[in-house]
């Protein structure tokens, strides 16, 4: 993992929260919009959303559904970024 990627996990403010409803279509669309706008998005997962999958699985699923790159996870936070073309 690159140094700037590790820095992003810690320093970027959370912009999206996923609650007990989990990965809904509206959450995925909001993350897509923010990735286009900001290039890097930090997503916080509430404990109630982690009943069916763990944080790494949810990060991989989010990256796949939003066509982004998973930078990393830390605690219950996932950082995604826009992939290079």
Long-range contacts (C-beta under 8 A, 24 or more apart in sequence): 1-71, 1-72, 5-71, 5-72, 5-79, 5-81, 6-72, 8-40, 8-42, 8-71, 8-79, 8-81, 9-42, 9-71, 9-72, 9-73, 9-74, 9-77, 9-79, 10-74, 12-40, 12-42, 12-79, 13-42, 14-42, 14-43, 14-44, 14-77, 15-41, 15-42, 15-43, 16-41, 16-42, 16-43, 16-44, 17-43, 17-44, 17-45, 17-46, 18-43, 18-44, 18-45, 18-46, 18-49, 18-58, 19-46, 19-48, 19-49, 20-46, 20-48, 20-49, 21-49, 22-49, 22-52, 23-58, 23-61, 23-62, 23-65, 28-62, 28-65, 28-66, 31-62, 31-66, 31-68, 31-80, 32-66, 32-67, 35-66, 35-68, 35-80, 35-81, 35-82, 36-82, 39-81, 39-82, 40-71, 40-79, 40-80, 40-81, 40-82, 41-68, 41-79, 41-80, 41-81, 42-77, 42-78, 42-79, 43-77, 43-78, 43-79, 43-80, 44-76, 44-77, 45-76, 45-77, 45-78, 46-76, 47-76, 50-76
